[in-house]
Structures are given as C-alpha cells and as structure tokens.
C-alpha cells in the first residue's frame, strides 16, 4: 500500500487539454493500443494501482461522501478490481473474429466475418456518487476494447478525483490514458474536441447537453442517466421482505444511487404492515440511530443537502418517521413520507437522497398507469407480489432494468449489462457489454478470384441475366396472403441448406452443393483455372 494522503483538488490547465487529447489520438493512430498483450498489460497495471491505492480511495470516498468502509470496498474498489479480473480472463475470446450468422449458402464462400475494432479515442465523464466505480468502470471497458481514453472525473467528489488521477498517471501508459480534472469550464473544453465516442454518467439534464454537443460532430454517445424509478408493492407481497430490501436500496450511499427507488406505490390493504416492517428493519439496521452509525453515508455537499431539504419542505405528504437533519454534517436521516398525490415534489423530481415516498394506490392497474404517467422510461423498476402480478408490471411498464422482489439487484451484478432506455439513457456497459460499447463490429467479406464466373452475372449488360440472378437470390415467402405459415417443399429445402450454420452435417451438404455448382460452371466454360480441390 502507498500513502493514503490525498492532495488538494487542482483543475487541469485549460491550455493543456488540446495537446493531451491529440497525444491520445496520435497513440491510437499508431496502432499501439490494439494488440491483446498491450490491453492486458494496462488492465493488470490498473488492477495493482487500485490495490496499492485502496486505502487512499476508501479515505477519499469518506471525505467526499462519508461513505462507509464496507460500501467503499464492496461497491467501489473491489468492484473495479473484480471487473478487471473478469475482463482479462475473457478478453482474448471477445476480441476474436466471429463468423457472420444467418448467411445463405450462396454467400458463405465469401467468408463473411465480424471483426472487433476499437472505436478510437474516447471521452469518459464520470459521476460523483460512486466516484471510483462509475468513473473507472467505463475506462476498463475502453482499455479492453483497445481505445485511448481521457477521463473527466466529477469535481463534486474532488478527493477521489485526485486519487484516480494519481493512479492513472502512475500506472497506465501516459501516451494513451489521461485524466482531466475540473468543472464546467474544463468539461466544455473537452466537449469542444472531436471524439470517437463519449461516455457520460449523470443527470438527464446534463446528458441532454452532451448529446446535443456530440450531435454536432456525429459523435456516438453512451448515456447512463437517472430516472424516477418506481417500486410496486401489491397486497400479496411479503411486507417484511419488501421493507428490508427496499430499505437497503434507499440506505446505500444515503440514497445517492441512480437506481434507487424514487417512489413506492403500495396497495392500501398492505400499507400498515409495510410501514411497521420499515420501522422494525430500520431499528435493526441502526439500533443507535443513523447519525452516530459508521454505516450511513452523508449527502455529498451543501448544495445537494439544500436541494433535498427543499423537497421535504415542499412535500404535501405526511412524514411517518425520520426527517432529522444536520447541515454541518450534510446528514439527512432516512425519511418515510406518505403522499396522496402523484404530482408531489417527492414523486415527480428525482430525489437522489434518503427520502422514501409511499404513494397509496387502490390497485395494480392504478399503479401501472401512474408509473407510465410520471416517467414512462425509468432507469429501474422494482416489483413485489405474485409471479402473475410482477409479470404484468414488467409487461406494461418500460424500464432500463428491473429487479423483482428486491431493490436494484440487477444493477449489483458486475457482469450483467446495465443501461437505461429513453430519457434514462442509451447504451449499456459492465462485463462484456463494457467491451462492446467501445467496439465497432466491422463486417468483412473476402471474394476469391476463382469465383469470378459465379458472380459475373451481376455485371452489365443485364439483358437476359435477371432470371439467372433471381434463381440464386430470390426467396419465396413461407407464408400466404393471410399471414399463415406454409411448410412446402421450398421450406424444407431451405431448412436443409440452412443447417450449415448449426451442424456439421449441414455444413457438408452445403459445401458439396456449392462445389458441384462451381465445377459445372467451370467445365461448361472449359476453364482450367479451377483450384486443385475442385478439378
């Protein structure tokens, strides 16, 4: 371990940003980052950087967010280290060319292949609430994909930003990877550069600004945004499990989690039992209260403290329990509020803090309609009830991801793709998806010279050739005008010839037919240019 002493926050000089970006671009154009060996070496070095600076990262998370040591290791340091191990074990397999799927046998001679190409030089803009995971997670994917990276950590978590800068500069190739610290001015300067991709985690409002800026240069973006995430508790749910699991989702990082439930819709029959179980669980988790506990984080800064306080001040709901605040510590106690109006400030605004609004509903149908009216594309969705009830909710409410009978468990699995939909984001990452999001899947074909007579039908003049080419390419539908499926002789022939992508027997059938056709055409033209295996 190295010293856990953290340097004061310093913004990167504006005048150095352009040269930093150009250096990364030059390195990428030199093909430096493409070899598997290079990618693995950088990922392994990053792993040991995280290991060496683990204590400093835990301390920086404490300074920035009052984050408990347990949460800092589980959701930050160890999360990224485990991600690196998973990626390095699988990277060689992910990088390999893929045979293109669903190729007709007449095209299989062209060897259609999908190559995995790195996108280029990418910009990663991180978020403050998980200042290690949400900033280095995308970087791990970009390194794996063979890209060069400029990382812009969130200035709202300044201590962690400085530790990450130190790790990147000490352990990674400085010609390929850089950190730019700062605020709006530095971010604006970065956005004025031309990138091959931008990856942003944060609010929908800022995500919209970044998407507009990226559109000016047709730069692709991955946006991991927030959302007014609904939770559903039906009258058939287990109130104890629902209370404990949703409390975990709201207490982790003091509710500063983009996946945290923004409001909980509870059928009125189960409300009293659910509220009682919330009280019991909270007492079990924090027997001496949250303020004196080392297991409860703080709000990141005064601005966000005041934002959450204002939300509570303006609510028309009834505070059932909680509500203690201490601005000197940026402390806000877990506060449960019963609201009657779906337009309450705690429902229609993203809370991003330890407030749990309970919206009483008379049926699942009412809850589904409310969720679709409040925010039709949340980042996450949670449902507690019977299998039929939770399936109904899944079918009728769109979301980026969902956890049934739990709180954001789908987002706690580091190898499961994670992303939003609609206004909660676009694109996904984590595990293999992190590699994919920074990779271009390039379709490549190779046409052998000996195929010239087979494909010469495509050349002008076209007179008399339409019927020939249609015999090779035209497909008859396997359905009638009423939309009913037909399984005639043509269906079974195409089935047999289509087996090549799925079985050895089918592959043999395909190649025998192709070889016979090629031999017939060549002999008909008296050609002696056949390859030896076709003569």
C-alpha positions as CSV (number, residue, x, y, z in Angstrom):
1,X,0.0,0.0,0.0
2,X,1.1,3.6,-0.7
3,X,0.4,6.6,1.4
4,X,-3.3,7.4,1.8
5,X,-2.6,11.2,1.9
6,X,-4.7,13.0,-0.6
7,X,-3.6,16.0,-2.5
8,X,-5.8,19.1,-2.6
9,X,-8.1,19.3,-5.7
10,X,-6.5,21.0,-8.7
11,X,-8.1,21.7,-12.0
12,X,-6.2,20.8,-15.2
13,X,-4.9,23.8,-17.0
14,X,-7.2,24.6,-19.9
15,X,-4.3,25.2,-22.3
16,X,-3.1,21.6,-21.9
17,X,-6.3,19.9,-22.8
18,X,-5.9,20.0,-26.6
19,X,-2.4,18.6,-26.5
20,X,-3.5,15.8,-24.1
21,X,-6.3,14.8,-26.5
22,X,-4.0,15.0,-29.5
23,X,-1.4,12.8,-27.8
24,X,-4.1,10.1,-27.2
25,X,-5.2,10.3,-30.8
26,X,-1.7,10.0,-32.1
27,X,-1.1,7.0,-30.0
28,X,-4.3,5.3,-31.3
29,X,-3.4,6.0,-34.9
30,X,0.0,4.4,-34.3
31,X,-1.9,1.1,-33.5
32,X,-0.3,1.0,-30.1
33,X,-3.4,0.0,-28.2
34,X,-4.7,-2.7,-30.5
35,X,-2.6,-5.8,-29.5
36,X,-4.1,-8.1,-26.9
37,X,-0.9,-8.0,-24.9
38,X,-1.0,-4.2,-24.6
39,X,-4.6,-4.2,-23.4
40,X,-4.0,-6.9,-20.9
41,X,-0.9,-5.2,-19.5
42,X,-2.7,-1.9,-19.0
43,X,-5.6,-3.6,-17.3
44,X,-3.3,-5.6,-15.0
45,X,-1.4,-2.4,-14.1
46,X,-4.7,-0.6,-13.3
47,X,-5.6,-3.5,-11.0
48,X,-2.4,-3.1,-9.0
49,X,-2.9,0.6,-8.9
50,X,-6.3,0.1,-7.3
51,X,-4.8,-2.4,-5.0
52,X,-1.9,-0.1,-3.9
53,X,-4.2,2.9,-3.5
54,X,-7.1,1.1,-1.9
55,X,-6.7,2.9,1.5
56,X,-6.5,6.2,-0.3
57,X,-9.6,5.5,-2.3
58,X,-11.5,4.5,0.9
59,X,-10.4,7.7,2.6
60,X,-11.3,9.8,-0.4
61,X,-14.8,8.3,-0.5
62,X,-15.1,9.0,3.2
63,X,-14.1,12.7,2.6
64,X,-16.4,13.1,-0.4
65,X,-19.5,11.2,0.7
66,X,-19.0,10.0,4.2
67,X,-19.1,6.6,2.6
68,X,-18.7,3.6,5.0
69,X,-15.6,1.5,4.6
70,X,-17.8,-1.6,3.8
71,X,-19.5,0.3,0.9
72,X,-16.3,1.7,-0.4
73,X,-14.7,-1.7,-0.8
74,X,-17.8,-3.6,-2.0
75,X,-19.2,-1.0,-4.4
76,X,-16.1,0.8,-5.4
77,X,-12.6,-0.7,-5.1
78,X,-13.3,-4.4,-5.1
79,X,-16.0,-3.9,-7.7
80,X,-13.5,-2.5,-10.2
81,X,-10.7,-5.0,-9.3
82,X,-13.2,-7.9,-9.8
83,X,-14.3,-6.3,-13.1
84,X,-10.7,-6.2,-14.3
85,X,-10.2,-9.9,-13.4
86,X,-13.3,-10.9,-15.3
87,X,-12.4,-8.8,-18.4
88,X,-8.8,-10.1,-18.5
89,X,-9.9,-13.7,-18.3
90,X,-12.3,-13.3,-21.3
91,X,-10.7,-10.6,-23.4
92,X,-8.9,-12.9,-25.9
93,X,-12.2,-14.6,-26.6
94,X,-14.1,-11.4,-27.0
95,X,-11.5,-10.0,-29.5
96,X,-11.7,-12.9,-31.8
97,X,-13.3,-12.6,-35.2
98,X,-16.8,-14.1,-35.4
99,X,-18.4,-16.0,-38.3
100,X,-21.3,-13.9,-39.5
101,X,-24.6,-15.6,-38.6
102,X,-27.6,-16.5,-40.8
103,X,-25.6,-16.4,-44.1
104,X,-27.2,-18.0,-47.2
105,X,-25.1,-20.8,-48.6
106,X,-24.5,-18.9,-51.9
107,X,-22.7,-16.2,-49.8
108,X,-20.8,-18.5,-47.5
109,X,-17.9,-18.7,-50.0
110,X,-17.2,-15.0,-49.2
111,X,-16.2,-15.9,-45.7
112,X,-18.4,-13.2,-44.1
113,X,-16.8,-12.2,-40.8
114,X,-17.3,-9.8,-37.9
115,X,-14.1,-8.1,-36.8
116,X,-13.9,-6.3,-33.5
117,X,-12.4,-2.8,-34.0
118,X,-11.7,-0.3,-31.2
119,X,-13.6,3.0,-31.8
120,X,-10.6,5.2,-31.2
121,X,-10.0,8.0,-28.7
122,X,-12.9,8.3,-26.2
123,X,-14.0,10.7,-23.5
124,X,-15.4,9.3,-20.2
125,X,-17.2,11.8,-18.0
126,X,-17.8,10.3,-14.5
127,X,-20.4,10.8,-11.7
128,X,-19.8,11.8,-8.1
129,X,-22.0,9.3,-6.2
130,X,-19.8,6.2,-6.9
131,X,-16.6,8.1,-7.7
132,X,-14.5,5.0,-8.3
133,X,-16.8,2.5,-10.0
134,X,-18.7,4.9,-12.3
135,X,-15.5,6.5,-13.5
136,X,-13.2,3.6,-13.8
137,X,-15.8,1.1,-14.9
138,X,-16.2,2.6,-18.4
139,X,-12.4,3.1,-18.6
140,X,-11.9,-0.6,-18.0
141,X,-14.2,-1.4,-21.0
142,X,-12.4,1.2,-23.2
143,X,-9.0,-0.2,-22.4
144,X,-10.3,-3.7,-23.1
145,X,-11.7,-2.6,-26.5
146,X,-8.3,-1.1,-27.5
147,X,-9.2,2.6,-27.2
148,X,-7.2,5.5,-25.8
149,X,-9.1,7.4,-23.1
150,X,-9.4,10.8,-21.5
151,X,-11.2,10.6,-18.2
152,X,-13.0,13.6,-16.6
153,X,-13.9,12.7,-13.0
154,X,-16.7,14.5,-11.2
155,X,-15.4,17.6,-9.5
156,X,-18.2,17.1,-6.9
157,X,-16.2,14.2,-5.5
158,X,-12.8,16.1,-5.5
159,X,-10.8,13.9,-3.2
160,X,-11.5,10.8,-5.2
161,X,-10.8,12.6,-8.5
162,X,-7.3,13.4,-7.3
163,X,-6.6,9.8,-6.2
164,X,-7.8,8.5,-9.5
165,X,-5.6,11.0,-11.4
166,X,-2.6,9.8,-9.4
167,X,-3.4,6.1,-10.2
168,X,-3.8,6.7,-13.9
169,X,-0.7,8.8,-14.2
170,X,1.5,6.4,-12.2
171,X,0.3,3.0,-13.5
172,X,-1.0,3.5,-17.1
173,X,0.6,4.5,-20.3
174,X,0.6,8.3,-20.3
175,X,0.5,8.4,-24.1
176,X,-2.8,6.5,-24.1
177,X,-4.6,7.5,-21.0
178,X,-5.1,10.8,-19.2
179,X,-7.2,12.4,-16.5
180,X,-8.5,16.0,-16.8
181,X,-9.9,17.4,-13.6
182,X,-12.1,20.5,-13.3
183,X,-15.6,21.8,-13.6
184,X,-17.8,23.2,-16.3
185,X,-15.0,25.1,-18.0
186,X,-12.8,22.1,-18.3
187,X,-15.7,19.9,-19.4
188,X,-16.7,22.4,-22.0
189,X,-13.1,22.5,-23.4
190,X,-13.2,18.7,-23.6
191,X,-16.5,18.6,-25.4
192,X,-15.1,21.1,-28.0
193,X,-12.7,18.4,-29.0
194,X,-13.6,15.7,-31.6
195,X,-14.0,12.3,-30.1
196,X,-14.7,8.8,-31.4
197,X,-17.2,8.2,-28.5
198,X,-18.4,10.0,-25.4
199,X,-19.5,8.0,-22.3
200,X,-21.4,10.1,-19.7
201,X,-22.9,9.1,-16.4
202,X,-25.0,11.7,-14.6
203,X,-28.2,13.7,-14.8
204,X,-30.7,13.7,-17.6
205,X,-30.3,17.5,-17.9
206,X,-26.6,17.4,-18.5
207,X,-26.9,14.3,-20.6
208,X,-29.1,16.2,-23.0
209,X,-26.5,19.0,-23.3
210,X,-23.8,16.4,-24.0
211,X,-25.9,14.6,-26.6
212,X,-26.6,17.9,-28.4
213,X,-22.9,18.8,-28.4
214,X,-22.0,15.3,-29.7
215,X,-24.6,15.5,-32.4
216,X,-22.7,18.5,-34.0
217,X,-19.9,16.1,-35.0
218,X,-21.9,12.9,-35.3
219,X,-20.1,11.5,-32.2
220,X,-21.7,8.4,-30.8
221,X,-22.6,8.6,-27.1
222,X,-23.4,6.2,-24.3
223,X,-25.6,8.0,-21.6
224,X,-26.1,6.5,-18.2
225,X,-28.7,8.8,-16.7
226,X,-31.1,8.9,-13.7
227,X,-34.7,8.2,-13.6
228,X,-37.9,8.4,-11.5
229,X,-37.7,4.7,-10.6
230,X,-41.0,3.2,-9.4
231,X,-41.4,0.4,-6.9
232,X,-44.6,-1.6,-6.7
233,X,-45.9,-3.4,-3.6
234,X,-49.1,-5.4,-4.2
235,X,-51.4,-6.6,-1.4
236,X,-50.0,-10.1,-1.9
237,X,-46.4,-9.2,-1.3
238,X,-44.4,-10.2,1.8
239,X,-44.3,-6.9,3.7
240,X,-41.2,-7.8,5.7
241,X,-39.1,-8.8,2.7
242,X,-40.3,-5.7,0.7
243,X,-39.4,-3.4,3.6
244,X,-35.9,-4.8,4.3
245,X,-35.0,-5.0,0.6
246,X,-36.3,-1.5,-0.4
247,X,-34.7,0.0,2.7
248,X,-31.3,-1.4,1.6
249,X,-31.8,0.2,-1.8
250,X,-32.6,3.6,-0.2
251,X,-30.0,3.5,2.6
252,X,-27.0,2.5,0.4
253,X,-24.9,5.6,-0.1
254,X,-27.6,7.6,1.6
255,X,-29.9,7.1,-1.3
256,X,-27.5,8.7,-3.8
257,X,-27.9,5.9,-6.3
258,X,-29.3,6.4,-9.8
259,X,-31.2,3.1,-9.5
260,X,-32.7,3.8,-6.1
261,X,-36.5,3.7,-5.9
262,X,-37.8,7.3,-6.3
263,X,-41.3,6.4,-5.0
264,X,-43.0,3.3,-3.7
265,X,-46.6,2.6,-4.7
266,X,-48.3,0.5,-2.1
267,X,-51.7,-1.1,-2.3
268,X,-53.7,0.3,0.6
269,X,-54.5,-3.1,2.1
270,X,-50.8,-3.8,2.9
271,X,-49.7,-0.2,3.8
272,X,-49.9,-0.6,7.6
273,X,-48.0,-3.9,7.7
274,X,-45.4,-2.5,5.3
275,X,-44.8,0.7,7.3
276,X,-44.5,-1.3,10.5
277,X,-41.9,-3.6,8.9
278,X,-40.0,-0.5,7.7
279,X,-39.8,0.7,11.3
280,X,-38.6,-2.7,12.6
281,X,-36.0,-3.1,9.8
282,X,-34.6,0.4,10.3
283,X,-34.3,-0.2,14.1
284,X,-32.5,-3.5,13.3
285,X,-30.1,-1.9,10.8
286,X,-29.3,1.2,13.0
287,X,-30.0,0.3,16.7
288,X,-28.5,3.5,17.9
289,X,-29.7,5.7,15.0
290,X,-28.3,6.6,11.7
291,X,-26.4,9.8,12.7
292,X,-24.0,8.0,15.0
293,X,-23.6,5.0,12.8
294,X,-20.5,4.5,10.7
295,X,-22.6,2.5,8.2
296,X,-24.6,5.5,6.9
297,X,-23.2,7.9,4.3
298,X,-23.7,11.7,4.1
299,X,-25.0,13.9,1.3
300,X,-22.2,14.9,-1.0
301,X,-22.2,18.7,-0.4
302,X,-24.3,21.6,0.9
303,X,-26.0,22.3,-2.5
304,X,-27.4,18.8,-2.6
305,X,-28.3,18.9,1.1
306,X,-30.4,22.1,0.5
307,X,-32.0,20.5,-2.6
308,X,-33.2,17.5,-0.7
309,X,-34.3,19.7,2.3
310,X,-36.3,21.9,0.0
311,X,-38.0,18.8,-1.5
312,X,-39.1,17.7,2.0
313,X,-40.2,21.3,2.9
314,X,-42.4,21.4,-0.1
315,X,-44.0,18.0,0.1
316,X,-47.7,17.8,0.8
317,X,-47.3,14.4,2.2
318,X,-47.2,13.2,5.8
319,X,-43.8,12.3,7.4
320,X,-44.3,8.9,9.0
321,X,-40.9,8.8,10.6
322,X,-37.4,10.2,10.1
323,X,-36.6,13.7,9.0
324,X,-33.7,14.6,11.3
325,X,-31.1,16.8,9.5
326,X,-27.8,18.4,10.4
327,X,-26.4,20.7,7.8
328,X,-23.0,20.9,9.5
329,X,-22.5,17.2,8.7
330,X,-24.6,17.1,5.5
331,X,-26.7,14.5,7.3
332,X,-30.3,13.7,6.4
333,X,-32.0,10.8,8.1
334,X,-33.9,8.2,6.2
335,X,-37.4,9.8,5.9
336,X,-40.6,8.0,5.0
337,X,-43.3,10.2,3.6
338,X,-46.9,9.1,2.8
339,X,-48.2,11.1,-0.2
340,X,-51.6,11.1,-1.7
341,X,-50.8,13.0,-4.9
342,X,-48.7,11.5,-7.8
343,X,-47.6,15.1,-8.6
344,X,-46.0,15.6,-5.2
345,X,-42.4,17.0,-5.3
346,X,-41.0,13.8,-3.9
347,X,-42.5,11.8,-6.8
348,X,-42.0,13.9,-9.9
349,X,-38.5,15.1,-9.0
350,X,-35.5,12.8,-8.8
351,X,-34.7,12.6,-5.1
352,X,-31.2,11.2,-5.1
353,X,-31.2,11.0,-1.3
354,X,-32.7,9.2,1.7
355,X,-36.3,10.0,1.2
356,X,-38.8,7.2,0.6
357,X,-42.3,8.5,-0.6
358,X,-45.1,6.0,-0.2
359,X,-47.9,6.6,-2.7
360,X,-51.0,4.7,-1.7
361,X,-52.9,3.1,-4.6
362,X,-56.1,1.1,-4.8
363,X,-55.0,-1.5,-7.5
364,X,-52.1,-2.6,-9.6
365,X,-53.7,-1.1,-12.6
366,X,-53.7,2.3,-10.9
367,X,-50.0,1.9,-10.0
368,X,-49.1,0.9,-13.6
369,X,-51.0,3.9,-15.0
370,X,-49.3,6.2,-12.5
371,X,-45.8,4.9,-13.3
372,X,-46.4,5.4,-17.0
373,X,-47.7,9.0,-16.5
374,X,-44.9,10.1,-14.1
375,X,-42.0,8.8,-16.2
376,X,-42.5,6.3,-19.0
377,X,-38.9,5.2,-19.2
378,X,-37.3,4.9,-15.8
379,X,-33.8,3.5,-15.3
380,X,-35.0,0.8,-13.0
381,X,-38.2,-0.9,-11.8
382,X,-39.0,-2.9,-8.7
383,X,-42.0,-5.1,-8.0
384,X,-43.1,-7.2,-5.1
385,X,-46.0,-9.6,-5.4
386,X,-47.1,-12.8,-7.0
387,X,-45.4,-14.0,-10.2
388,X,-48.5,-13.1,-12.2
389,X,-48.5,-9.6,-10.7
390,X,-44.8,-8.9,-11.3
391,X,-45.0,-10.2,-14.8
392,X,-48.0,-7.9,-15.5
393,X,-45.9,-4.9,-14.2
394,X,-42.9,-5.9,-16.3
395,X,-45.1,-6.3,-19.4
396,X,-46.8,-2.9,-19.0
397,X,-44.1,-0.6,-17.7
398,X,-40.8,0.0,-19.6
399,X,-37.5,0.4,-17.8
400,X,-33.8,0.1,-18.4
401,X,-33.6,-2.8,-15.9
402,X,-35.7,-4.4,-13.3
403,X,-35.4,-6.4,-10.0
404,X,-38.3,-8.5,-8.9
405,X,-38.7,-9.0,-5.1
406,X,-35.6,-6.9,-4.5
407,X,-34.0,-3.4,-4.8
408,X,-31.6,-2.8,-7.8
409,X,-30.1,-6.3,-7.5
410,X,-29.9,-6.3,-11.3
411,X,-27.5,-3.4,-11.0
412,X,-25.3,-5.1,-8.4
413,X,-24.2,-7.9,-10.7
414,X,-21.0,-6.6,-12.3
415,X,-21.1,-8.9,-15.3
416,X,-24.7,-8.1,-16.2
417,X,-25.2,-5.4,-18.9
418,X,-26.6,-2.2,-17.4
419,X,-28.1,0.7,-19.1
420,X,-31.2,3.0,-19.4
421,X,-33.8,3.4,-22.1
422,X,-35.4,6.6,-23.5
423,X,-34.8,9.5,-21.2
424,X,-33.0,7.3,-18.6
425,X,-30.1,6.7,-21.1
426,X,-28.9,4.8,-24.1
427,X,-26.4,2.1,-24.5
428,X,-25.1,-0.3,-21.9
429,X,-21.9,-1.4,-20.2
430,X,-20.4,-3.7,-17.5
431,X,-18.9,-7.1,-18.2
432,X,-18.7,-7.9,-21.9
433,X,-21.1,-5.0,-22.6
434,X,-18.3,-2.6,-21.5
435,X,-16.1,-4.1,-24.2
436,X,-18.9,-3.9,-26.7
437,X,-19.8,-0.3,-26.1
438,X,-16.3,0.9,-27.2
439,X,-16.0,-1.6,-30.1
440,X,-17.1,-1.4,-33.7
441,X,-18.4,-4.6,-35.1
442,X,-16.9,-4.5,-38.6
443,X,-18.4,-6.7,-41.3
444,X,-15.8,-8.1,-43.7
445,X,-16.1,-10.4,-46.8
446,X,-13.3,-11.8,-49.0
447,X,-14.2,-12.8,-52.5
448,X,-11.9,-15.5,-54.1
449,X,-10.6,-14.8,-57.6
450,X,-11.8,-18.2,-58.8
451,X,-15.4,-17.2,-58.1
452,X,-15.4,-14.7,-61.0
453,X,-17.6,-16.9,-63.3
454,X,-20.1,-17.5,-60.5
455,X,-20.6,-13.8,-59.8
456,X,-20.2,-12.4,-63.4
457,X,-24.0,-12.4,-63.7
458,X,-24.0,-9.1,-61.8
459,X,-22.1,-7.2,-64.4
460,X,-23.8,-5.2,-67.3
461,X,-25.2,-5.6,-69.8
462,X,-28.1,-7.0,-67.8
463,X,-30.1,-8.4,-70.8
464,X,-31.1,-12.0,-70.1
465,X,-29.5,-12.1,-66.7
466,X,-32.4,-11.2,-64.4
467,X,-33.8,-14.7,-64.4
468,X,-30.4,-16.2,-63.7
469,X,-29.6,-14.0,-60.7
470,X,-33.1,-14.4,-59.3
471,X,-32.7,-18.1,-59.3
472,X,-29.7,-17.6,-56.9
473,X,-31.1,-14.8,-54.8
474,X,-34.9,-14.6,-54.9
475,X,-36.7,-16.1,-51.9
476,X,-40.3,-17.2,-51.9
477,X,-42.3,-16.4,-48.7
478,X,-43.1,-19.2,-46.4
479,X,-46.5,-17.6,-45.6
480,X,-49.6,-16.9,-47.6
481,X,-51.5,-13.6,-48.1
482,X,-53.5,-14.2,-45.0
483,X,-50.2,-14.4,-42.9
484,X,-50.4,-18.1,-42.4
485,X,-47.2,-20.2,-42.4
486,X,-46.6,-22.5,-45.3
487,X,-44.3,-25.5,-45.0
488,X,-43.9,-26.8,-48.5
489,X,-41.0,-28.3,-50.4
490,X,-39.2,-25.0,-50.7
491,X,-39.4,-24.6,-46.9
492,X,-37.8,-28.0,-46.3
493,X,-35.1,-27.4,-48.9
494,X,-34.2,-24.1,-47.4
495,X,-34.2,-25.7,-44.0
496,X,-31.7,-28.4,-45.1
497,X,-29.4,-25.9,-46.8
498,X,-29.7,-23.6,-43.8
499,X,-28.3,-26.2,-41.4
500,X,-24.8,-25.3,-42.3
501,X,-24.6,-22.7,-39.6
502,X,-25.8,-25.1,-37.0
503,X,-24.4,-28.6,-37.7
504,X,-21.5,-30.5,-39.3
505,X,-23.9,-32.5,-41.4
506,X,-25.5,-29.3,-42.8
507,X,-22.1,-27.8,-43.5
508,X,-21.1,-30.9,-45.5
509,X,-24.3,-30.7,-47.5
510,X,-23.8,-27.0,-48.2
511,X,-20.2,-27.4,-49.5
512,X,-21.0,-30.4,-51.6
513,X,-23.7,-28.5,-53.4
514,X,-21.5,-25.4,-53.8
515,X,-18.6,-27.5,-55.2
516,X,-20.8,-29.2,-57.7
517,X,-22.2,-26.0,-59.0
518,X,-18.7,-24.4,-59.3
519,X,-17.4,-27.5,-61.1
520,X,-20.3,-27.5,-63.5
521,X,-19.9,-23.8,-64.4
522,X,-16.2,-24.0,-64.8
523,X,-16.3,-27.1,-67.0
524,X,-19.1,-25.6,-69.1
525,X,-16.7,-22.7,-69.9
526,X,-13.8,-25.0,-70.5
527,X,-11.8,-23.3,-67.8
528,X,-8.6,-24.8,-66.4
529,X,-8.4,-22.2,-63.5
530,X,-10.1,-24.4,-61.0
531,X,-8.4,-24.8,-57.7
532,X,-6.9,-28.3,-57.2
533,X,-9.7,-29.4,-54.8
534,X,-12.3,-28.6,-57.5
535,X,-10.6,-30.2,-60.5
